[in-house]
Amino acid sequence: MPLTRAHLSAISGSTAEGRLCVQTQDHADRSPEVGRFLRGWLRKIQGKLLVIWDGAPLHRAQPITDFLRRGAAH
């Protein structure tokens, strides 16, 4: 069976020092999961976090915009 976004999702982050964190799961990511991943990164690293969005609808969903409005976008 070919892997599609319905079967496997991955989200990752890297620090300037090369520290890598990858989260995979066997179902499509949902916006609350993306928010939890970003909150975890914000707790673990010092300084700013650069997020590169690919334009997927879940990145524009209400839980993500709420997360950014509550101060994560600063």
PQR file with spaces between the fields and no chain letter, atoms N, CA, C, O and H, PARSE charges and radii, in Angstrom:
ATOM       1  N    MET     1       0.846   -1.173    0.000 -0.4000 1.5000
ATOM       2  CA   MET     1       0.000    0.000    0.000 -0.0000 2.0000
ATOM       3  C    MET     1       0.897    1.244    0.000  0.5500 1.7000
ATOM       4  O    MET     1       1.791    1.347    0.840 -0.5500 1.4000
ATOM       5  N    PRO     2       0.684    2.168   -0.902 -0.5600 1.5000
ATOM       6  CA   PRO     2       1.499    3.385   -0.909  0.2800 2.0000
ATOM       7  C    PRO     2       1.165    4.267    0.296  0.5500 1.7000
ATOM       8  O    PRO     2       0.010    4.365    0.711 -0.5500 1.4000
ATOM       9  N    LEU     3       2.192    4.901    0.844 -0.4000 1.5000
ATOM      10  CA   LEU     3       1.969    5.814    1.955 -0.0000 2.0000
ATOM      11  C    LEU     3       1.504    7.153    1.413  0.5500 1.7000
ATOM      12  O    LEU     3       2.121    7.716    0.510 -0.5500 1.4000
ATOM      13  H    LEU     3       3.130    4.821    0.507  0.4000 1.0000
ATOM      14  N    THR     4       0.442    7.644    1.955 -0.4000 1.5000
ATOM      15  CA   THR     4      -0.089    8.950    1.601 -0.0000 2.0000
ATOM      16  C    THR     4      -0.288    9.721    2.890  0.5500 1.7000
ATOM      17  O    THR     4      -0.054    9.186    3.974 -0.5500 1.4000
ATOM      18  H    THR     4      -0.059    7.187    2.690  0.4000 1.0000
ATOM      19  N    ARG     5      -0.713   10.963    2.791 -0.4000 1.5000
ATOM      20  CA   ARG     5      -0.925   11.736    4.018 -0.0000 2.0000
ATOM      21  C    ARG     5      -2.053   11.152    4.859  0.5500 1.7000
ATOM      22  O    ARG     5      -2.171   11.483    6.039 -0.5500 1.4000
ATOM      23  H    ARG     5      -0.902   11.398    1.911  0.4000 1.0000
ATOM      24  N    ALA     6      -2.891   10.285    4.272 -0.4000 1.5000
ATOM      25  CA   ALA     6      -3.926    9.612    5.052 -0.0000 2.0000
ATOM      26  C    ALA     6      -3.343    8.490    5.898  0.5500 1.7000
ATOM      27  O    ALA     6      -4.003    8.013    6.821 -0.5500 1.4000
ATOM      28  H    ALA     6      -2.795   10.016    3.314  0.4000 1.0000
ATOM      29  N    HIS     7      -2.107    8.053    5.600 -0.4000 1.5000
ATOM      30  CA   HIS     7      -1.501    6.936    6.304 -0.0000 2.0000
ATOM      31  C    HIS     7      -0.297    7.311    7.153  0.5500 1.7000
ATOM      32  O    HIS     7       0.009    6.623    8.127 -0.5500 1.4000
ATOM      33  H    HIS     7      -1.571    8.440    4.850  0.4000 1.0000
ATOM      34  N    LEU     8       0.378    8.375    6.806 -0.4000 1.5000
ATOM      35  CA   LEU     8       1.580    8.762    7.532 -0.0000 2.0000
ATOM      36  C    LEU     8       1.726   10.274    7.511  0.5500 1.7000
ATOM      37  O    LEU     8       1.611   10.912    6.464 -0.5500 1.4000
ATOM      38  H    LEU     8       0.128    8.935    6.015  0.4000 1.0000
ATOM      39  N    SER     9       1.981   10.829    8.680 -0.4000 1.5000
ATOM      40  CA   SER     9       2.252   12.259    8.778 -0.0000 2.0000
ATOM      41  C    SER     9       3.557   12.446    9.527  0.5500 1.7000
ATOM      42  O    SER     9       3.887   11.685   10.437 -0.5500 1.4000
ATOM      43  H    SER     9       2.074   10.310    9.530  0.4000 1.0000
ATOM      44  N    ALA    10       4.285   13.463    9.134 -0.4000 1.5000
ATOM      45  CA   ALA    10       5.544   13.782    9.813 -0.0000 2.0000
ATOM      46  C    ALA    10       5.635   15.288    9.981  0.5500 1.7000
ATOM      47  O    ALA    10       5.265   16.053    9.090 -0.5500 1.4000
ATOM      48  H    ALA    10       4.017   14.081    8.395  0.4000 1.0000
ATOM      49  N    ILE    11       6.127   15.691   11.122 -0.4000 1.5000
ATOM      50  CA   ILE    11       6.402   17.089   11.398 -0.0000 2.0000
ATOM      51  C    ILE    11       7.765   17.113   12.065  0.5500 1.7000
ATOM      52  O    ILE    11       8.082   16.237   12.869 -0.5500 1.4000
ATOM      53  H    ILE    11       6.428   15.069   11.845  0.4000 1.0000
ATOM      54  N    SER    12       8.567   18.104   11.738 -0.4000 1.5000
ATOM      55  CA   SER    12       9.910   18.120   12.309 -0.0000 2.0000
ATOM      56  C    SER    12      10.370   19.546   12.556  0.5500 1.7000
ATOM      57  O    SER    12       9.782   20.509   12.064 -0.5500 1.4000
ATOM      58  H    SER    12       8.310   18.816   11.084  0.4000 1.0000
ATOM      59  N    GLY    13      11.422   19.647   13.318 -0.4000 1.5000
ATOM      60  CA   GLY    13      12.041   20.930   13.601 -0.0000 2.0000
ATOM      61  C    GLY    13      13.521   20.737   13.819  0.5500 1.7000
ATOM      62  O    GLY    13      13.967   19.660   14.217 -0.5500 1.4000
ATOM      63  H    GLY    13      11.899   18.865   13.717  0.4000 1.0000
ATOM      64  N    SER    14      14.272   21.766   13.562 -0.4000 1.5000
ATOM      65  CA   SER    14      15.721   21.718   13.734 -0.0000 2.0000
ATOM      66  C    SER    14      16.183   23.020   14.366  0.5500 1.7000
ATOM      67  O    SER    14      15.693   24.097   14.025 -0.5500 1.4000
ATOM      68  H    SER    14      13.911   22.641   13.239  0.4000 1.0000
ATOM      69  N    THR    15      17.122   22.913   15.281 -0.4000 1.5000
ATOM      70  CA   THR    15      17.693   24.115   15.879 -0.0000 2.0000
ATOM      71  C    THR    15      18.887   24.568   15.050  0.5500 1.7000
ATOM      72  O    THR    15      19.360   23.835   14.181 -0.5500 1.4000
ATOM      73  H    THR    15      17.520   22.038   15.558  0.4000 1.0000
ATOM      74  N    ALA    16      19.364   25.757   15.315 -0.4000 1.5000
ATOM      75  CA   ALA    16      20.542   26.285   14.620 -0.0000 2.0000
ATOM      76  C    ALA    16      21.768   25.415   14.896  0.5500 1.7000
ATOM      77  O    ALA    16      22.695   25.371   14.088 -0.5500 1.4000
ATOM      78  H    ALA    16      18.980   26.352   16.021  0.4000 1.0000
ATOM      79  N    GLU    17      21.774   24.728   16.030 -0.4000 1.5000
ATOM      80  CA   GLU    17      22.892   23.860   16.391 -0.0000 2.0000
ATOM      81  C    GLU    17      22.773   22.472   15.758  0.5500 1.7000
ATOM      82  O    GLU    17      23.665   21.640   15.923 -0.5500 1.4000
ATOM      83  H    GLU    17      21.021   24.763   16.687  0.4000 1.0000
ATOM      84  N    GLY    18      21.690   22.219   15.042 -0.4000 1.5000
ATOM      85  CA   GLY    18      21.515   20.929   14.381 -0.0000 2.0000
ATOM      86  C    GLY    18      20.707   19.914   15.153  0.5500 1.7000
ATOM      87  O    GLY    18      20.601   18.763   14.732 -0.5500 1.4000
ATOM      88  H    GLY    18      20.966   22.895   14.908  0.4000 1.0000
ATOM      89  N    ARG    19      20.138   20.310   16.266 -0.4000 1.5000
ATOM      90  CA   ARG    19      19.273   19.410   17.036 -0.0000 2.0000
ATOM      91  C    ARG    19      17.990   19.186   16.247  0.5500 1.7000
ATOM      92  O    ARG    19      17.366   20.146   15.796 -0.5500 1.4000
ATOM      93  H    ARG    19      20.224   21.246   16.608  0.4000 1.0000
ATOM      94  N    LEU    20      17.595   17.939   16.079 -0.4000 1.5000
ATOM      95  CA   LEU    20      16.443   17.594   15.256 -0.0000 2.0000
ATOM      96  C    LEU    20      15.392   16.881   16.090  0.5500 1.7000
ATOM      97  O    LEU    20      15.712   16.009   16.898 -0.5500 1.4000
ATOM      98  H    LEU    20      18.102   17.159   16.446  0.4000 1.0000
ATOM      99  N    CYS    21      14.160   17.250   15.894 -0.4000 1.5000
ATOM     100  CA   CYS    21      13.036   16.579   16.532 -0.0000 2.0000
ATOM     101  C    CYS    21      12.041   16.224   15.429  0.5500 1.7000
ATOM     102  O    CYS    21      11.631   17.089   14.655 -0.5500 1.4000
ATOM     103  H    CYS    21      13.899   17.958   15.237  0.4000 1.0000
ATOM     104  N    VAL    22      11.658   14.963   15.362 -0.4000 1.5000
ATOM     105  CA   VAL    22      10.718   14.494   14.349 -0.0000 2.0000
ATOM     106  C    VAL    22       9.586   13.763   15.052  0.5500 1.7000
ATOM     107  O    VAL    22       9.805   12.951   15.951 -0.5500 1.4000
ATOM     108  H    VAL    22      11.991   14.260   15.991  0.4000 1.0000
ATOM     109  N    GLN    23       8.397   14.067   14.627 -0.4000 1.5000
ATOM     110  CA   GLN    23       7.218   13.369   15.141 -0.0000 2.0000
ATOM     111  C    GLN    23       6.504   12.742   13.954  0.5500 1.7000
ATOM     112  O    GLN    23       6.171   13.438   12.995 -0.5500 1.4000
ATOM     113  H    GLN    23       8.219   14.727   13.897  0.4000 1.0000
ATOM     114  N    THR    24       6.267   11.445   14.005 -0.4000 1.5000
ATOM     115  CA   THR    24       5.507   10.769   12.956 -0.0000 2.0000
ATOM     116  C    THR    24       4.313   10.080   13.590  0.5500 1.7000
ATOM     117  O    THR    24       4.319    9.738   14.772 -0.5500 1.4000
ATOM     118  H    THR    24       6.537   10.880   14.784  0.4000 1.0000
ATOM     119  N    GLN    25       3.307    9.890   12.785 -0.4000 1.5000
ATOM     120  CA   GLN    25       2.116    9.180   13.250 -0.0000 2.0000
ATOM     121  C    GLN    25       1.427    8.535   12.067  0.5500 1.7000
ATOM     122  O    GLN    25       1.674    8.894   10.916 -0.5500 1.4000
ATOM     123  H    GLN    25       3.302   10.167   11.825  0.4000 1.0000
ATOM     124  N    ASP    26       0.562    7.581   12.359 -0.4000 1.5000
ATOM     125  CA   ASP    26      -0.071    6.798   11.298 -0.0000 2.0000
ATOM     126  C    ASP    26      -1.401    7.370   10.821  0.5500 1.7000
ATOM     127  O    ASP    26      -2.213    6.662   10.225 -0.5500 1.4000
ATOM     128  H    ASP    26       0.361    7.288   13.294  0.4000 1.0000
ATOM     129  N    HIS    27      -1.612    8.632   11.083 -0.4000 1.5000
ATOM     130  CA   HIS    27      -2.825    9.298   10.595 -0.0000 2.0000
ATOM     131  C    HIS    27      -2.466   10.744   10.241  0.5500 1.7000
ATOM     132  O    HIS    27      -1.409   11.247   10.623 -0.5500 1.4000
ATOM     133  H    HIS    27      -0.952    9.206   11.567  0.4000 1.0000
ATOM     134  N    ALA    28      -3.343   11.385    9.521 -0.4000 1.5000
ATOM     135  CA   ALA    28      -3.092   12.767    9.112 -0.0000 2.0000
ATOM     136  C    ALA    28      -3.025   13.672   10.341  0.5500 1.7000
ATOM     137  O    ALA    28      -3.809   13.533   11.280 -0.5500 1.4000
ATOM     138  H    ALA    28      -4.202   10.977    9.211  0.4000 1.0000
ATOM     139  N    ASP    29      -2.067   14.605   10.311 -0.4000 1.5000
ATOM     140  CA   ASP    29      -1.978   15.604   11.375 -0.0000 2.0000
ATOM     141  C    ASP    29      -3.236   16.445   11.398  0.5500 1.7000
ATOM     142  O    ASP    29      -3.870   16.692   10.372 -0.5500 1.4000
ATOM     143  H    ASP    29      -1.430   14.718    9.548  0.4000 1.0000
ATOM     144  N    ARG    30      -3.574   16.874   12.589 -0.4000 1.5000
ATOM     145  CA   ARG    30      -4.666   17.831   12.764 -0.0000 2.0000
ATOM     146  C    ARG    30      -4.072   19.060   13.444  0.5500 1.7000
ATOM     147  O    ARG    30      -3.026   18.980   14.089 -0.5500 1.4000
ATOM     148  H    ARG    30      -3.059   16.674   13.423  0.4000 1.0000
ATOM     149  N    SER    31      -4.739   20.179   13.296 -0.4000 1.5000
ATOM     150  CA   SER    31      -4.160   21.424   13.798 -0.0000 2.0000
ATOM     151  C    SER    31      -3.863   21.406   15.296  0.5500 1.7000
ATOM     152  O    SER    31      -2.847   21.979   15.691 -0.5500 1.4000
ATOM     153  H    SER    31      -5.588   20.244   12.772  0.4000 1.0000
ATOM     154  N    PRO    32      -4.676   20.789   16.161 -0.5600 1.5000
ATOM     155  CA   PRO    32      -4.288   20.761   17.577  0.2800 2.0000
ATOM     156  C    PRO    32      -2.963   20.024   17.800  0.5500 1.7000
ATOM     157  O    PRO    32      -2.194   20.398   18.685 -0.5500 1.4000
ATOM     158  N    GLU    33      -2.689   18.984   17.008 -0.4000 1.5000
ATOM     159  CA   GLU    33      -1.426   18.255   17.135 -0.0000 2.0000
ATOM     160  C    GLU    33      -0.247   19.123   16.705  0.5500 1.7000
ATOM     161  O    GLU    33       0.822   19.072   17.313 -0.5500 1.4000
ATOM     162  H    GLU    33      -3.315   18.681   16.289  0.4000 1.0000
ATOM     163  N    VAL    34      -0.442   19.903   15.675 -0.4000 1.5000
ATOM     164  CA   VAL    34       0.604   20.823   15.227 -0.0000 2.0000
ATOM     165  C    VAL    34       0.886   21.855   16.321  0.5500 1.7000
ATOM     166  O    VAL    34       2.042   22.173   16.600 -0.5500 1.4000
ATOM     167  H    VAL    34      -1.311   19.944   15.181  0.4000 1.0000
ATOM     168  N    GLY    35      -0.169   22.370   16.933 -0.4000 1.5000
ATOM     169  CA   GLY    35      -0.002   23.317   18.040 -0.0000 2.0000
ATOM     170  C    GLY    35       0.757   22.714   19.204  0.5500 1.7000
ATOM     171  O    GLY    35       1.616   23.374   19.788 -0.5500 1.4000
ATOM     172  H    GLY    35      -1.108   22.112   16.706  0.4000 1.0000
ATOM     173  N    ARG    36       0.455   21.469   19.553 -0.4000 1.5000
ATOM     174  CA   ARG    36       1.173   20.801   20.651 -0.0000 2.0000
ATOM     175  C    ARG    36       2.656   20.626   20.305  0.5500 1.7000
ATOM     176  O    ARG    36       3.522   20.815   21.159 -0.5500 1.4000
ATOM     177  H    ARG    36      -0.243   20.932   19.079  0.4000 1.0000
ATOM     178  N    PHE    37       2.940   20.268   19.060 -0.4000 1.5000
ATOM     179  CA   PHE    37       4.332   20.120   18.636 -0.0000 2.0000
ATOM     180  C    PHE    37       5.072   21.452   18.786  0.5500 1.7000
ATOM     181  O    PHE    37       6.179   21.492   19.323 -0.5500 1.4000
ATOM     182  H    PHE    37       2.236   20.114   18.366  0.4000 1.0000
ATOM     183  N    LEU    38       4.466   22.534   18.314 -0.4000 1.5000
ATOM     184  CA   LEU    38       5.115   23.852   18.397 -0.0000 2.0000
ATOM     185  C    LEU    38       5.275   24.304   19.843  0.5500 1.7000
ATOM     186  O    LEU    38       6.317   24.853   20.204 -0.5500 1.4000
ATOM     187  H    LEU    38       3.567   22.502   17.877  0.4000 1.0000
ATOM     188  N    ARG    39       4.261   24.084   20.677 -0.4000 1.5000
ATOM     189  CA   ARG    39       4.383   24.450   22.094 -0.0000 2.0000
ATOM     190  C    ARG    39       5.533   23.683   22.750  0.5500 1.7000
ATOM     191  O    ARG    39       6.274   24.241   23.560 -0.5500 1.4000
ATOM     192  H    ARG    39       3.415   23.638   20.385  0.4000 1.0000
ATOM     193  N    GLY    40       5.677   22.412   22.400 -0.4000 1.5000
ATOM     194  CA   GLY    40       6.781   21.616   22.935 -0.0000 2.0000
ATOM     195  C    GLY    40       8.126   22.192   22.542  0.5500 1.7000
ATOM     196  O    GLY    40       9.036   22.258   23.368 -0.5500 1.4000
ATOM     197  H    GLY    40       5.076   21.959   21.742  0.4000 1.0000
ATOM     198  N    TRP    41       8.265   22.608   21.295 -0.4000 1.5000
ATOM     199  CA   TRP    41       9.514   23.222   20.826 -0.0000 2.0000
ATOM     200  C    TRP    41       9.786   24.519   21.569  0.5500 1.7000
ATOM     201  O    TRP    41      10.920   24.786   21.967 -0.5500 1.4000
ATOM     202  H    TRP    41       7.525   22.555   20.624  0.4000 1.0000
ATOM     203  N    LEU    42       8.755   25.319   21.756 -0.4000 1.5000
ATOM     204  CA   LEU    42       8.948   26.599   22.448 -0.0000 2.0000
ATOM     205  C    LEU    42       9.409   26.400   23.891  0.5500 1.7000
ATOM     206  O    LEU    42      10.135   27.237   24.427 -0.5500 1.4000
ATOM     207  H    LEU    42       7.834   25.102   21.433  0.4000 1.0000
ATOM     208  N    ARG    43       8.997   25.303   24.524 -0.4000 1.5000
ATOM     209  CA   ARG    43       9.435   25.009   25.890 -0.0000 2.0000
ATOM     210  C    ARG    43      10.879   24.503   25.920  0.5500 1.7000
ATOM     211  O    ARG    43      11.584   24.711   26.908 -0.5500 1.4000
ATOM     212  H    ARG    43       8.407   24.623   24.089  0.4000 1.0000
ATOM     213  N    LYS    44      11.321   23.844   24.855 -0.4000 1.5000
ATOM     214  CA   LYS    44      12.622   23.174   24.868 -0.0000 2.0000
ATOM     215  C    LYS    44      13.774   24.011   24.340  0.5500 1.7000
ATOM     216  O    LYS    44      14.927   23.741   24.676 -0.5500 1.4000
ATOM     217  H    LYS    44      10.748   23.674   24.053  0.4000 1.0000
ATOM     218  N    ILE    45      13.501   25.007   23.534 -0.4000 1.5000
ATOM     219  CA   ILE    45      14.600   25.787   22.967 -0.0000 2.0000
ATOM     220  C    ILE    45      14.570   27.203   23.516  0.5500 1.7000
ATOM     221  O    ILE    45      13.534   27.689   23.969 -0.5500 1.4000
ATOM     222  H    ILE    45      12.564   25.227   23.261  0.4000 1.0000
ATOM     223  N    GLN    46      15.703   27.844   23.468 -0.4000 1.5000
ATOM     224  CA   GLN    46      15.782   29.250   23.844 -0.0000 2.0000
ATOM     225  C    GLN    46      15.852   30.068   22.568  0.5500 1.7000
ATOM     226  O    GLN    46      16.413   29.622   21.567 -0.5500 1.4000
ATOM     227  H    GLN    46      16.545   27.449   23.100  0.4000 1.0000
ATOM     228  N    GLY    47      15.300   31.226   22.602 -0.4000 1.5000
ATOM     229  CA   GLY    47      15.351   32.101   21.442 -0.0000 2.0000
ATOM     230  C    GLY    47      14.141   31.935   20.547  0.5500 1.7000
ATOM     231  O    GLY    47      13.103   31.410   20.952 -0.5500 1.4000
ATOM     232  H    GLY    47      14.844   31.589   23.415  0.4000 1.0000
ATOM     233  N    LYS    48      14.304   32.392   19.333 -0.4000 1.5000
ATOM     234  CA   LYS    48      13.204   32.414   18.392 -0.0000 2.0000
ATOM     235  C    LYS    48      13.062   31.098   17.653  0.5500 1.7000
ATOM     236  O    LYS    48      14.014   30.329   17.519 -0.5500 1.4000
ATOM     237  H    LYS    48      15.147   32.818   19.004  0.4000 1.0000
ATOM     238  N    LEU    49      11.869   30.863   17.186 -0.4000 1.5000
ATOM     239  CA   LEU    49      11.545   29.672   16.417 -0.0000 2.0000
ATOM     240  C    LEU    49      11.062   30.121   15.049  0.5500 1.7000
ATOM     241  O    LEU    49      10.113   30.898   14.950 -0.5500 1.4000
ATOM     242  H    LEU    49      11.095   31.488   17.295  0.4000 1.0000
ATOM     243  N    LEU    50      11.695   29.647   14.010 -0.4000 1.5000
ATOM     244  CA   LEU    50      11.288   29.957   12.642 -0.0000 2.0000
ATOM     245  C    LEU    50      10.422   28.811   12.146  0.5500 1.7000
ATOM     246  O    LEU    50      10.860   27.660   12.128 -0.5500 1.4000
ATOM     247  H    LEU    50      12.467   29.016   14.091  0.4000 1.0000
ATOM     248  N    VAL    51       9.202   29.118   11.747 -0.4000 1.5000
ATOM     249  CA   VAL    51       8.266   28.104   11.257 -0.0000 2.0000
ATOM     250  C    VAL    51       8.074   28.318    9.767  0.5500 1.7000
ATOM     251  O    VAL    51       7.791   29.430    9.320 -0.5500 1.4000
ATOM     252  H    VAL    51       8.846   30.053   11.762  0.4000 1.0000
ATOM     253  N    ILE    52       8.227   27.261    9.012 -0.4000 1.5000
ATOM     254  CA   ILE    52       7.999   27.308    7.568 -0.0000 2.0000
ATOM     255  C    ILE    52       6.752   26.497    7.274  0.5500 1.7000
ATOM     256  O    ILE    52       6.744   25.274    7.418 -0.5500 1.4000
ATOM     257  H    ILE    52       8.456   26.358    9.375  0.4000 1.0000
ATOM     258  N    TRP    53       5.714   27.176    6.866 -0.4000 1.5000
ATOM     259  CA   TRP    53       4.434   26.540    6.560 -0.0000 2.0000
ATOM     260  C    TRP    53       4.392   26.181    5.079  0.5500 1.7000
ATOM     261  O    TRP    53       4.954   26.893    4.247 -0.5500 1.4000
ATOM     262  H    TRP    53       5.720   28.169    6.748  0.4000 1.0000
ATOM     263  N    ASP    54       3.737   25.095    4.757 -0.4000 1.5000
ATOM     264  CA   ASP    54       3.602   24.717    3.349 -0.0000 2.0000
ATOM     265  C    ASP    54       2.244   25.115    2.765  0.5500 1.7000
ATOM     266  O    ASP    54       1.935   24.757    1.629 -0.5500 1.4000
ATOM     267  H    ASP    54       3.280   24.516    5.433  0.4000 1.0000
ATOM     268  N    GLY    55       1.449   25.834    3.510 -0.4000 1.5000
ATOM     269  CA   GLY    55       0.167   26.306    2.998 -0.0000 2.0000
ATOM     270  C    GLY    55      -0.970   25.316    3.169  0.5500 1.7000
ATOM     271  O    GLY    55      -2.074   25.559    2.679 -0.5500 1.4000
ATOM     272  H    GLY    55       1.699   26.125    4.433  0.4000 1.0000
ATOM     273  N    ALA    56      -0.729   24.211    3.849 -0.4000 1.5000
ATOM     274  CA   ALA    56      -1.786   23.230    4.073 -0.0000 2.0000
ATOM     275  C    ALA    56      -2.926   23.864    4.871  0.5500 1.7000
ATOM     276  O    ALA    56      -2.675   24.710    5.730 -0.5500 1.4000
ATOM     277  H    ALA    56       0.167   24.014    4.246  0.4000 1.0000
ATOM     278  N    PRO    57      -4.154   23.477    4.608 -0.5600 1.5000
ATOM     279  CA   PRO    57      -5.292   24.059    5.332  0.2800 2.0000
ATOM     280  C    PRO    57      -5.177   23.921    6.850  0.5500 1.7000
ATOM     281  O    PRO    57      -5.626   24.808    7.576 -0.5500 1.4000
ATOM     282  N    LEU    58      -4.590   22.838    7.344 -0.4000 1.5000
ATOM     283  CA   LEU    58      -4.494   22.690    8.794 -0.0000 2.0000
ATOM     284  C    LEU    58      -3.610   23.756    9.407  0.5500 1.7000
ATOM     285  O    LEU    58      -3.756   24.054   10.592 -0.5500 1.4000
ATOM     286  H    LEU    58      -4.225   22.118    6.755  0.4000 1.0000
ATOM     287  N    HIS    59      -2.691   24.350    8.639 -0.4000 1.5000
ATOM     288  CA   HIS    59      -1.839   25.417    9.161 -0.0000 2.0000
ATOM     289  C    HIS    59      -2.586   26.740    9.284  0.5500 1.7000
ATOM     290  O    HIS    59      -2.130   27.653    9.971 -0.5500 1.4000
ATOM     291  H    HIS    59      -2.573   24.108    7.676  0.4000 1.0000
ATOM     292  N    ARG    60      -3.723   26.840    8.624 -0.4000 1.5000
ATOM     293  CA   ARG    60      -4.537   28.058    8.704 -0.0000 2.0000
ATOM     294  C    ARG    60      -5.781   27.853    9.570  0.5500 1.7000
ATOM     295  O    ARG    60      -6.624   28.746    9.668 -0.5500 1.4000
ATOM     296  H    ARG    60      -4.094   26.097    8.066  0.4000 1.0000
ATOM     297  N    ALA    61      -5.896   26.701   10.186 -0.4000 1.5000
ATOM     298  CA   ALA    61      -7.082   26.371   10.982 -0.0000 2.0000
ATOM     299  C    ALA    61      -7.135   27.214   12.257  0.5500 1.7000
ATOM     300  O    ALA    61      -6.124   27.759   12.702 -0.5500 1.4000
ATOM     301  H    ALA    61      -5.212   25.976   10.107  0.4000 1.0000
ATOM     302  N    GLN    62      -8.302   27.308   12.818 -0.4000 1.5000
ATOM     303  CA   GLN    62      -8.538   28.149   13.988 -0.0000 2.0000
ATOM     304  C    GLN    62      -7.630   27.820   15.173  0.5500 1.7000
ATOM     305  O    GLN    62      -7.121   28.752   15.796 -0.5500 1.4000
ATOM     306  H    GLN    62      -9.123   26.866   12.457  0.4000 1.0000
ATOM     307  N    PRO    63      -7.397   26.557   15.520 -0.5600 1.5000
ATOM     308  CA   PRO    63      -6.496   26.302   16.648  0.2800 2.0000
ATOM     309  C    PRO    63      -5.090   26.873   16.442  0.5500 1.7000
ATOM     310  O    PRO    63      -4.462   27.311   17.406 -0.5500 1.4000
ATOM     311  N    ILE    64      -4.592   26.875   15.220 -0.4000 1.5000
ATOM     312  CA   ILE    64      -3.265   27.422   14.952 -0.0000 2.0000
ATOM     313  C    ILE    64      -3.293   28.942   15.013  0.5500 1.7000
ATOM     314  O    ILE    64      -2.406   29.549   15.613 -0.5500 1.4000
ATOM     315  H    ILE    64      -5.102   26.520   14.437  0.4000 1.0000
ATOM     316  N    THR    65      -4.298   29.569   14.401 -0.4000 1.5000
ATOM     317  CA   THR    65      -4.364   31.038   14.467 -0.0000 2.0000
ATOM     318  C    THR    65      -4.562   31.499   15.904  0.5500 1.7000
ATOM     319  O    THR    65      -4.009   32.528   16.292 -0.5500 1.4000
ATOM     320  H    THR    65      -5.019   29.076   13.913  0.4000 1.0000
ATOM     321  N    ASP    66      -5.335   30.771   16.704 -0.4000 1.5000
ATOM     322  CA   ASP    66      -5.498   31.118   18.117 -0.0000 2.0000
ATOM     323  C    ASP    66      -4.162   31.004   18.850  0.5500 1.7000
ATOM     324  O    ASP    66      -3.815   31.876   19.646 -0.5500 1.4000
ATOM     325  H    ASP    66      -5.785   29.935   16.389  0.4000 1.0000
ATOM     326  N    PHE    67      -3.423   29.945   18.589 -0.4000 1.5000
ATOM     327  CA   PHE    67      -2.105   29.727   19.200 -0.0000 2.0000
ATOM     328  C    PHE    67      -1.172   30.883   18.869  0.5500 1.7000
ATOM     329  O    PHE    67      -0.469   31.382   19.748 -0.5500 1.4000
ATOM     330  H    PHE    67      -3.705   29.236   17.942  0.4000 1.0000
ATOM     331  N    LEU    68      -1.157   31.309   17.634 -0.4000 1.5000
ATOM     332  CA   LEU    68      -0.294   32.414   17.223 -0.0000 2.0000
ATOM     333  C    LEU    68      -0.730   33.731   17.843  0.5500 1.7000
ATOM     334  O    LEU    68       0.110   34.534   18.247 -0.5500 1.4000
ATOM     335  H    LEU    68      -1.728   30.904   16.919  0.4000 1.0000
ATOM     336  N    ARG    69      -2.035   33.959   17.920 -0.4000 1.5000
ATOM     337  CA   ARG    69      -2.552   35.211   18.509 -0.0000 2.0000
ATOM     338  C    ARG    69      -2.265   35.299   20.002  0.5500 1.7000
ATOM     339  O    ARG    69      -2.127   36.399   20.537 -0.5500 1.4000
ATOM     340  H    ARG    69      -2.717   33.307   17.591  0.4000 1.0000
ATOM     341  N    ARG    70      -2.173   34.163   20.680 -0.4000 1.5000
ATOM     342  CA   ARG    70      -1.912   34.173   22.122 -0.0000 2.0000
ATOM     343  C    ARG    70      -0.453   34.451   22.454  0.5500 1.7000
ATOM     344  O    ARG    70      -0.051   34.325   23.611 -0.5500 1.4000
ATOM     345  H    ARG    70      -2.285   33.270   20.245  0.4000 1.0000
ATOM     346  N    GLY    71       0.331   34.818   21.482 -0.4000 1.5000
ATOM     347  CA   GLY    71       1.690   35.231   21.760 -0.0000 2.0000
ATOM     348  C    GLY    71       2.768   34.389   21.119  0.5500 1.7000
ATOM     349  O    GLY    71       3.939   34.765   21.170 -0.5500 1.4000
ATOM     350  H    GLY    71       0.005   34.920   20.542  0.4000 1.0000
ATOM     351  N    ALA    72       2.425   33.274   20.520 -0.4000 1.5000
ATOM     352  CA   ALA    72       3.451   32.409   19.931 -0.0000 2.0000
ATOM     353  C    ALA    72       4.091   33.060   18.706  0.5500 1.7000
ATOM     354  O    ALA    72       5.189   32.666   18.314 -0.5500 1.4000
ATOM     355  H    ALA    72       1.473   32.969   20.478  0.4000 1.0000
ATOM     356  N    ALA    73       3.440   34.036   18.099 -0.4000 1.5000
ATOM     357  CA   ALA    73       3.968   34.654   16.883 -0.0000 2.0000
ATOM     358  C    ALA    73       4.966   35.773   17.172  0.5500 1.7000
ATOM     359  O    ALA    73       5.504   36.372   16.241 -0.5500 1.4000
ATOM     360  H    ALA    73       2.548   34.356   18.418  0.4000 1.0000
ATOM     361  N    HIS    74       5.217   36.061   18.434 -0.4000 1.5000
ATOM     362  CA   HIS    74       6.137   37.164   18.758 -0.0000 2.0000
ATOM     363  C    HIS    74       7.557   36.747   18.638  0.5500 1.7000
ATOM     364  O    HIS    74       8.459   37.551   18.874 -0.5500 1.4000
ATOM     365  H    HIS    74       4.780   35.574   19.191  0.4000 1.0000
